């Protein structure tokens, strides 16, 4: 009887343990299901967002393809002009000089780059006077100079203190140029002569040509008349020369 009572007392405890295990398993399954649904919803939202972004990118790319080829450069230029205008207005409001402020804001690298561009241009303004032409020729020749440092050091050692002449130094006629230097000077002079001959507009004088003018101005006029009306007056001119003109 005692054994039966003890077994009867254990059965409710075992049933309660089984129900608790089932509940925990169901809760875990429910939690996993909710986590999967939440993950699925997040993936669905990301997919919709990616689809929306892709559509926007396709629309923007289509707009860019329809724009002119140099649109980016024009856009950058317009933005730069707007910034310049805003800066000018700001300087006017503060009572400052825009050009001065612009120069103060330029970095050393930008200034060096602008200077290199300016040197590369080297515009030929034509002949203004002989001083300007001489200066231009001097600058062209000095650009070709390539100093020989070894030769410089050698001459410095040979001359000693006389290498740096003073008012009391007598070095005139003592320097003998090297053969390479003489050849270089001769070749440069020949190039200058060829260039002058190429660009010279002097017309050679023809001794056998007919003299039908009284001065240089009349000769130019006759050449122009001959160029425009020569084919019409050739017969009249020949008759006048032969003396058979009526």
For each residue, the residues with C-beta under 8 A, 3 or more apart:
1: 4 5
2: 5 6
3: 6 7
4: 1 7 8
5: 1 2 8 9
6: 2 3 9 10
7: 3 4 10 11
8: 4 5 11
9: 5 6 12 13
10: 6 7 13 14
11: 7 8 14 15
12: 9 15 16
13: 9 10 16 17
14: 10 11 17 18
15: 11 12 18 19
16: 12 13 19 20
17: 13 14 20 21
18: 14 15 21 22
19: 15 16 22 23
20: 16 17 23 24
21: 17 18 24 25
22: 18 19 25 26
23: 19 20 26 27
24: 20 21 27 28
25: 21 22 28 29
26: 22 23 29 30
27: 23 24 30 31
28: 24 25 31 32
29: 25 26 32 33
30: 26 27 33 34
31: 27 28 34 35
32: 28 29 35 36
33: 29 30 36 37
34: 30 31 37 38
35: 31 32 38 39
36: 32 33 39 40
37: 33 34 40 41
38: 34 35 41 42
39: 35 36 42 43
40: 36 37 43 44
41: 37 38 44 45
42: 38 39 45 46
43: 39 40 46 47
44: 40 41 47 48
45: 41 42 48 49
46: 42 43 49 50
47: 43 44 50 51
48: 44 45 51 52
49: 45 46 52 53
50: 46 47 53 54
51: 47 48 54 55
52: 48 49 55 56
53: 49 50 56 57
54: 50 51 57 58
55: 51 52 58 59
56: 52 53 59 60
57: 53 54 60 61
58: 54 55 61 62
59: 55 56 62 63
60: 56 57 63 64
61: 57 58 64 65
62: 58 59 65 66
63: 59 60 66 67
64: 60 61 67 71
65: 61 62
66: 62 63
67: 63 64 71
68: 71 74
69:
70: 73 74
71: 64 67 68 74 75
72: 75 76
73: 70 76 77
74: 68 70 71 77 78
75: 71 72 78 79
76: 72 73 79 80
77: 73 74 80 81
78: 74 75 81 82
79: 75 76 82 83
80: 76 77 83 84
81: 77 78 84 85
82: 78 79 85 86
83: 79 80 86 87
84: 80 81 87 88
85: 81 82 88 89
86: 82 83 89 90
87: 83 84 90 91 98 101 102
88: 84 85 91 92 98
89: 85 86 92 93
90: 86 87 93 94
91: 87 88 94 96 97 98 101
92: 88 89 95 98
93: 89 90
94: 90 91
95: 92
96: 91 100 101
97: 91 100 101
98: 87 88 91 92 101 102
99: 102 103
100: 96 97 103 104
101: 87 91 96 97 98 104 105
102: 87 98 99 105 106
103: 99 100 106
104: 100 101
105: 101 102
106: 102 103 110 111 114
107: 110 111
108: 111 112
109: 112 113
110: 106 107 113 114
111: 106 107 108 114 115
112: 108 109 115 116
113: 109 110 116 117
114: 106 110 111 117 118
115: 111 112 118 119
116: 112 113 119 120
117: 113 114 120 121
118: 114 115 121
119: 115 116 122
120: 116 117
121: 117 118
122: 119
123:
124:
125: 128 132
126:
127: 132 133
128: 125 132 133
129: 132 133
130: 133 134
131: 134 135
132: 125 127 128 129 135 136
133: 127 128 129 130 136 137
134: 130 131 137 138
135: 131 132 138 139
136: 132 133 139 140
137: 133 134 140 141
138: 134 135 141 142
139: 135 136 142 143
140: 136 137 143 144
141: 137 138 144 145 188
142: 138 139 145
143: 139 140
144: 140 141 188
145: 141 142
146:
147: 152
148: 151 152
149: 152 153
150: 153 154
151: 148 154 155 178
152: 147 148 149 155 156
153: 149 150 156 157
154: 150 151 157 158
155: 151 152 158 159 163
156: 152 153 159 163
157: 153 154 160
158: 154 155
159: 155 156 162 163
160: 157 163
161: 164
162: 159 165 169 171
163: 155 156 159 160
164: 161
165: 162 169 171
166: 169
167:
168:
169: 162 165 166
170:
171: 162 165 174 175
172:
173:
174: 171
175: 171
176:
177: 181 182
178: 151 181 182
179: 182 183
180: 183 184
181: 177 178 184 185
182: 177 178 179 185 186
183: 179 180 186 187
184: 180 181 187 188
185: 181 182 188 189
186: 182 183 189 190
187: 183 184 190 191
188: 141 144 184 185 191 192
189: 185 186 192 193
190: 186 187 193 194
191: 187 188 194 195
192: 188 189 195 196
193: 189 190 196 197
194: 190 191 197 198
195: 191 192 198 199
196: 192 193 199 200
197: 193 194 200
198: 194 195
199: 195 196
200: 196 197
201:
202:
203:
204:
205:
206: 209
207:
208:
209: 206
210:
211:
212: 222
213: 216 218 219 221 222
214: 218
215: 218 219
216: 213 219 220
217: 220 221
218: 213 214 215 221 222
219: 213 215 216 222 223
220: 216 217 223 224
221: 213 217 218 224 225
222: 212 213 218 219 225 226
223: 219 220 226 227
224: 220 221 227 228
225: 221 222 228 229 230
226: 222 223 229 230
227: 223 224 230
228: 224 225
229: 225 226 232 233
230: 225 226 227 233 234
231: 234
232: 229
233: 229 230 236 237
234: 230 231 237 238
235: 238 239
236: 233 239 240 245
237: 233 234 240 241
238: 234 235 241 242
239: 235 236 242 244 245 246
240: 236 237 243 245
241: 237 238
242: 238 239 245
243: 240
244: 239
245: 236 239 240 242
246: 239
